[in-house]
C-alpha cells in the first residue's frame, strides 16, 4: 500500500468554475477525513466519513461544497462556483477504528493545492 | 468546544541541540488523544508522536518525547539531538474519543528551523 493518494496535486481554475478532487485512502481504513489548510494556518476540519456514511460536516462547508464516499472506498470533494477564498490546500486523511475506539492515527495524503484566479 | 494553542510561531535550534515546542489546549472532555504532526516544506503531514489522555506516562519515540500535564492542559514536544531533517512546521492536535466525532482540532503550528 502506497499510503493516501490525492489527485490532482495542483489545480488552477477560474472563478465560477466547478472543481472535483479525489482521495484514495489506505485500503483497510474505514475512516476518511477532509481538511482545508490555508497558508500559515493549521488544517481546518471539513467533513468525516465512516465507511460510506458522512457522519460530520463542518459549518465551513457551504452549500457549494459536497463530498461523497461511494462504497466506502475513495472519496471526492466537489466545489461548485469556486471563489477566490476557496484557494487553499485540501488535505485528505484516513484511519482505521471501530466502535467508540480512537483507532489508529490519521495518515495524510500530499494534498491538492487549489488556486482560484 | 475544544481549542488548541501554539504560542510560538517560529523557533530555531542548532543542530544536535534540544528544543521544546509548547502546546496548550482547552477541553471539558476526559477521554481524548493528543498528537504532534510534522509538515516538512511541500510535503505531507506525518505523525510524530501520540499521547492517550488516560495514560500518565509520557510518550516517547526515539528523539521525540512529550511532557503531558493533564491538569494544566499542556502538551509540549521535546526534540533531542536536532537534525537538519527536523526542519518543518509542527502542529499540535486534539481528538476527542467517543461518539461519531473523530476530527482533529489543530493549533496554528510552530515553524522550526534547524541550523547547521
Boltz contact constraints between the chains, C-beta under 6 A:
constraints:
  - contact:
      token1: [A, 31]
      token2: [B, 102]
      max_distance: 6.0
  - contact:
      token1: [A, 42]
      token2: [B, 91]
      max_distance: 6.0
  - contact:
      token1: [A, 42]
      token2: [B, 106]
      max_distance: 6.0
  - contact:
      token1: [A, 42]
      token2: [B, 107]
      max_distance: 6.0
  - contact:
      token1: [A, 42]
      token2: [B, 108]
      max_distance: 6.0
  - contact:
      token1: [A, 42]
      token2: [B, 109]
      max_distance: 6.0
  - contact:
      token1: [A, 43]
      token2: [B, 106]
      max_distance: 6.0
  - contact:
      token1: [A, 45]
      token2: [B, 103]
      max_distance: 6.0
  - contact:
      token1: [A, 48]
      token2: [B, 102]
      max_distance: 6.0
  - contact:
      token1: [A, 48]
      token2: [B, 103]
      max_distance: 6.0
  - contact:
      token1: [A, 55]
      token2: [B, 100]
      max_distance: 6.0
  - contact:
      token1: [A, 100]
      token2: [B, 98]
      max_distance: 6.0
  - contact:
      token1: [A, 102]
      token2: [B, 33]
      max_distance: 6.0
  - contact:
      token1: [A, 102]
      token2: [B, 97]
      max_distance: 6.0
  - contact:
      token1: [A, 105]
      token2: [B, 47]
      max_distance: 6.0
  - contact:
      token1: [A, 105]
      token2: [B, 50]
      max_distance: 6.0
  - contact:
      token1: [A, 108]
      token2: [B, 44]
      max_distance: 6.0
  - contact:
      token1: [A, 108]
      token2: [B, 45]
      max_distance: 6.0
  - contact:
      token1: [A, 110]
      token2: [B, 44]
      max_distance: 6.0
